[in-house]
């Protein structure tokens, strides 16, 4: 199955390691360091047209990639069918 992240970016759901809320997780120094390292290594793909609301960590052939998305993590999780609709 595939997950649309916005701005014509689609990823396979079986490549997803985690979907995270940027606002809640960026208060942790470890998360900030991790995202800075990925950015330095050019392993971040920004799919957001505005301020990102979430980031998705994926495992691909080329290694771990992080996608920034303008969609909320709840929306992405529902789109990926990881939880049932309410």
N, CA and C atoms as an extended XYZ file, in Angstrom:
258
Properties=species:S:1:pos:R:3:atomname:S:1:resname:S:1:resid:I:1 pbc="F F F"
N         0.842       -1.170        0.000 N   UNK     1
C         0.000        0.000        0.000 CA  UNK     1
C         0.896        1.245        0.000 C   UNK     1
N         0.333        2.361       -0.427 N   UNK     2
C         1.075        3.605       -0.552 CA  UNK     2
C         0.443        4.703        0.301 C   UNK     2
N         1.285        5.656        0.689 N   UNK     3
C         0.839        6.775        1.503 CA  UNK     3
C         1.226        8.069        0.811 C   UNK     3
N         0.243        8.935        0.548 N   UNK     4
C         0.478       10.238       -0.062 CA  UNK     4
C         0.834       11.232        1.034 C   UNK     4
N         2.028       11.850        0.919 N   UNK     5
C         2.517       12.793        1.932 CA  UNK     5
C         2.216       14.240        1.588 C   UNK     5
N         1.771       14.487        0.375 N   UNK     6
C         1.547       15.848       -0.100 CA  UNK     6
C         2.557       16.207       -1.172 C   UNK     6
N         2.211       17.196       -2.007 N   UNK     7
C         3.097       17.704       -3.052 CA  UNK     7
C         3.643       16.598       -3.957 C   UNK     7
N         2.785       15.686       -4.370 N   UNK     8
C         3.148       14.609       -5.298 CA  UNK     8
C         4.187       13.639       -4.751 C   UNK     8
N         4.308       13.521       -3.445 N   UNK     9
C         5.210       12.548       -2.832 CA  UNK     9
C         4.393       11.392       -2.280 C   UNK     9
N         4.769       10.187       -2.700 N   UNK    10
C         4.093        8.964       -2.264 CA  UNK    10
C         5.168        7.985       -1.815 C   UNK    10
N         4.929        7.335       -0.685 N   UNK    11
C         5.867        6.329       -0.200 CA  UNK    11
C         5.119        5.031        0.067 C   UNK    11
N         5.861        3.950        0.095 N   UNK    12
C         5.259        2.653        0.413 CA  UNK    12
C         5.102        2.522        1.924 C   UNK    12
N         3.974        2.022        2.371 N   UNK    13
C         3.726        1.912        3.809 CA  UNK    13
C         4.648        0.882        4.471 C   UNK    13
N         5.102       -0.114        3.723 N   UNK    14
C         5.991       -1.108        4.337 CA  UNK    14
C         7.410       -0.574        4.544 C   UNK    14
N         7.707        0.636        4.063 N   UNK    15
C         9.002        1.273        4.287 CA  UNK    15
C         8.994        2.212        5.505 C   UNK    15
N         7.807        2.428        6.078 N   UNK    16
C         7.677        3.380        7.185 CA  UNK    16
C         8.178        2.774        8.492 C   UNK    16
N         9.078        3.508        9.139 N   UNK    17
C         9.548        3.134       10.472 CA  UNK    17
C         8.701        3.833       11.522 C   UNK    17
N         8.376        5.116       11.269 N   UNK    18
C         7.559        5.853       12.224 CA  UNK    18
C         7.046        7.150       11.652 C   UNK    18
N         5.926        7.595       12.202 N   UNK    19
C         5.314        8.879       11.843 CA  UNK    19
C         5.262        9.699       13.128 C   UNK    19
N         5.834       10.909       13.076 N   UNK    20
C         6.008       11.699       14.288 CA  UNK    20
C         5.456       13.108       14.123 C   UNK    20
N         4.955       13.645       15.218 N   UNK    21
C         4.481       15.023       15.274 CA  UNK    21
C         5.692       15.921       15.524 C   UNK    21
N         5.958       16.846       14.628 N   UNK    22
C         7.142       17.706       14.762 CA  UNK    22
C         7.066       18.570       16.006 C   UNK    22
N         5.914       19.135       16.285 N   UNK    23
C         5.792       20.050       17.421 CA  UNK    23
C         6.087       19.339       18.738 C   UNK    23
N         5.572       18.148       18.911 N   UNK    24
C         5.756       17.416       20.167 CA  UNK    24
C         7.143       16.795       20.303 C   UNK    24
N         7.718       16.338       19.205 N   UNK    25
C         9.001       15.642       19.300 CA  UNK    25
C        10.199       16.573       19.215 C   UNK    25
N        10.019       17.762       18.653 N   UNK    26
C        11.171       18.656       18.496 CA  UNK    26
C        11.572       19.345       19.799 C   UNK    26
N        10.839       19.117       20.880 N   UNK    27
C        11.255       19.641       22.181 CA  UNK    27
C        12.408       18.812       22.750 C   UNK    27
N        12.570       17.598       22.241 N   UNK    28
C        13.660       16.740       22.674 CA  UNK    28
C        14.937       17.094       21.911 C   UNK    28
N        16.007       17.268       22.643 N   UNK    29
C        17.302       17.590       22.033 CA  UNK    29
C        17.737       16.470       21.086 C   UNK    29
N        17.453       15.228       21.440 N   UNK    30
C        17.842       14.087       20.608 CA  UNK    30
C        17.173       14.133       19.240 C   UNK    30
N        15.910       14.513       19.208 N   UNK    31
C        15.198       14.616       17.934 CA  UNK    31
C        15.789       15.718       17.073 C   UNK    31
N        16.087       16.847       17.680 N   UNK    32
C        16.671       17.977       16.945 CA  UNK    32
C        18.030       17.577       16.379 C   UNK    32
N        18.848       16.907       17.177 N   UNK    33
C        20.162       16.450       16.715 CA  UNK    33
C        19.990       15.458       15.561 C   UNK    33
N        19.058       14.517       15.702 N   UNK    34
C        18.805       13.518       14.657 CA  UNK    34
C        18.402       14.193       13.344 C   UNK    34
N        17.450       15.110       13.409 N   UNK    35
C        16.990       15.785       12.194 CA  UNK    35
C        18.098       16.640       11.582 C   UNK    35
N        18.910       17.281       12.408 N   UNK    36
C        20.033       18.067       11.895 CA  UNK    36
C        21.056       17.179       11.185 C   UNK    36
N        21.332       16.003       11.745 N   UNK    37
C        22.253       15.063       11.102 CA  UNK    37
C        21.709       14.584        9.762 C   UNK    37
N        20.423       14.268        9.721 N   UNK    38
C        19.806       13.817        8.466 CA  UNK    38
C        19.831       14.929        7.426 C   UNK    38
N        19.620       16.163        7.864 N   UNK    39
C        19.663       17.291        6.938 CA  UNK    39
C        21.086       17.482        6.402 C   UNK    39
N        22.058       17.366        7.265 N   UNK    40
C        23.460       17.500        6.855 CA  UNK    40
C        23.829       16.415        5.843 C   UNK    40
N        23.305       15.203        6.039 N   UNK    41
C        23.569       14.076        5.142 CA  UNK    41
C        22.679       14.090        3.897 C   UNK    41
N        21.845       15.129        3.778 N   UNK    42
C        20.907       15.264        2.655 CA  UNK    42
C        19.962       14.070        2.561 C   UNK    42
N        19.466       13.665        3.729 N   UNK    43
C        18.528       12.544        3.816 CA  UNK    43
C        17.146       13.007        4.253 C   UNK    43
N        16.877       14.328        4.125 N   UNK    44
C        15.555       14.870        4.437 CA  UNK    44
C        14.936       15.386        3.155 C   UNK    44
N        13.676       15.012        2.938 N   UNK    45
C        12.913       15.481        1.790 CA  UNK    45
C        11.727       16.262        2.328 C   UNK    45
N        11.658       17.530        1.963 N   UNK    46
C        10.579       18.391        2.460 CA  UNK    46
C         9.422       18.371        1.461 C   UNK    46
N         8.294       17.822        1.882 N   UNK    47
C         7.104       17.771        1.028 CA  UNK    47
C         6.083       18.831        1.424 C   UNK    47
N         6.411       19.635        2.435 N   UNK    48
C         5.488       20.649        2.944 CA  UNK    48
C         5.669       21.958        2.179 C   UNK    48
N         4.565       22.627        1.885 N   UNK    49
C         4.646       23.938        1.247 CA  UNK    49
C         4.765       25.039        2.285 C   UNK    49
N         4.422       24.725        3.511 N   UNK    50
C         4.466       25.674        4.620 CA  UNK    50
C         5.270       25.020        5.747 C   UNK    50
N         4.979       25.371        6.961 N   UNK    51
C         5.664       24.778        8.104 CA  UNK    51
C         5.235       23.310        8.239 C   UNK    51
N         6.197       22.385        8.313 N   UNK    52
C         5.843       20.966        8.447 CA  UNK    52
C         5.150       20.678        9.776 C   UNK    52
N         4.208       19.758        9.724 N   UNK    53
C         3.490       19.337       10.932 CA  UNK    53
C         3.969       17.975       11.418 C   UNK    53
N         4.571       17.213       10.519 N   UNK    54
C         5.001       15.868       10.881 CA  UNK    54
C         6.241       15.483       10.089 C   UNK    54
N         6.870       14.409       10.554 N   UNK    55
C         7.935       13.813        9.756 CA  UNK    55
C         7.788       12.301        9.786 C   UNK    55
N         8.164       11.693        8.666 N   UNK    56
C         8.030       10.254        8.491 CA  UNK    56
C         9.422        9.685        8.253 C   UNK    56
N         9.813        8.736        9.080 N   UNK    57
C        11.105        8.079        8.935 CA  UNK    57
C        10.880        6.787        8.157 C   UNK    57
N        11.660        6.619        7.082 N   UNK    58
C        11.486        5.451        6.218 CA  UNK    58
C        12.813        4.732        6.017 C   UNK    58
N        12.709        3.450        5.723 N   UNK    59
C        13.880        2.633        5.378 CA  UNK    59
C        13.757        2.292        3.895 C   UNK    59
N        14.722        2.775        3.129 N   UNK    60
C        14.744        2.533        1.693 CA  UNK    60
C        16.075        1.889        1.317 C   UNK    60
N        16.203        1.512        0.054 N   UNK    61
C        17.453        0.901       -0.412 CA  UNK    61
C        18.644        1.809       -0.173 C   UNK    61
N        18.437        3.129       -0.331 N   UNK    62
C        19.531        4.083       -0.154 CA  UNK    62
C        19.759        4.450        1.315 C   UNK    62
N        19.062        3.827        2.223 N   UNK    63
C        19.236        4.069        3.649 CA  UNK    63
C        17.994        4.680        4.276 C   UNK    63
N        18.182        5.286        5.428 N   UNK    64
C        17.087        5.915        6.163 CA  UNK    64
C        16.841        7.302        5.572 C   UNK    64
N        15.605        7.570        5.156 N   UNK    65
C        15.204        8.882        4.660 CA  UNK    65
C        14.110        9.431        5.560 C   UNK    65
N        14.115       10.757        5.716 N   UNK    66
C        13.100       11.433        6.515 CA  UNK    66
C        12.328       12.371        5.601 C   UNK    66
N        11.008       12.248        5.631 N   UNK    67
C        10.133       13.117        4.854 CA  UNK    67
C         9.425       14.074        5.799 C   UNK    67
N         9.509       15.371        5.512 N   UNK    68
C         8.742       16.365        6.255 CA  UNK    68
C         7.421       16.555        5.527 C   UNK    68
N         6.329       16.596        6.257 N   UNK    69
C         5.010       16.717        5.640 CA  UNK    69
C         4.200       17.832        6.289 C   UNK    69
N         3.407       18.497        5.489 N   UNK    70
C         2.503       19.526        5.984 CA  UNK    70
C         1.232       18.947        6.566 C   UNK    70
N         1.076       17.637        6.471 N   UNK    71
C        -0.105       16.964        7.008 CA  UNK    71
C         0.162       16.523        8.451 C   UNK    71
N        -0.889       16.505        9.241 N   UNK    72
C        -0.737       16.096       10.637 CA  UNK    72
C        -0.430       14.593       10.689 C   UNK    72
N         0.233       14.160       11.762 N   UNK    73
C         0.518       12.730       11.887 CA  UNK    73
C        -0.758       11.890       11.950 C   UNK    73
N        -1.807       12.433       12.567 N   UNK    74
C        -3.073       11.698       12.642 CA  UNK    74
C        -3.643       11.448       11.244 C   UNK    74
N        -3.560       12.448       10.376 N   UNK    75
C        -4.055       12.300        9.004 CA  UNK    75
C        -3.240       11.243        8.264 C   UNK    75
N        -1.926       11.293        8.403 N   UNK    76
C        -1.073       10.307        7.727 CA  UNK    76
C        -1.341        8.899        8.232 C   UNK    76
N        -1.521        8.753        9.533 N   UNK    77
C        -1.789        7.433       10.100 CA  UNK    77
C        -3.113        6.884        9.586 C   UNK    77
N        -4.129        7.737        9.512 N   UNK    78
C        -5.424        7.292        8.975 CA  UNK    78
C        -5.310        6.932        7.506 C   UNK    78
N        -4.591        7.744        6.746 N   UNK    79
C        -4.405        7.453        5.313 CA  UNK    79
C        -3.682        6.132        5.098 C   UNK    79
N        -2.769        5.826        5.978 N   UNK    80
C        -1.997        4.588        5.846 CA  UNK    80
C        -2.751        3.381        6.381 C   UNK    80
N        -3.938        3.614        6.932 N   UNK    81
C        -4.763        2.539        7.507 CA  UNK    81
C        -4.072        1.839        8.664 C   UNK    81
N        -3.241        2.573        9.418 N   UNK    82
C        -2.612        1.995       10.603 CA  UNK    82
C        -3.598        1.939       11.763 C   UNK    82
N        -4.639        2.775       11.702 N   UNK    83
C        -5.695        2.725       12.703 CA  UNK    83
C        -7.031        2.750       11.980 C   UNK    83
N        -8.051        2.258       12.636 N   UNK    84
C        -9.376        2.272       12.030 CA  UNK    84
C        -9.999        3.656       12.164 C   UNK    84
N       -10.833        4.033       11.204 N   UNK    85
C       -11.510        5.322       11.250 CA  UNK    85
C       -12.465        5.355       12.433 C   UNK    85
N       -12.604        6.542       12.997 N   UNK    86
C       -13.478        6.710       14.158 CA  UNK    86
C       -14.888        6.956       13.693 C   UNK    86
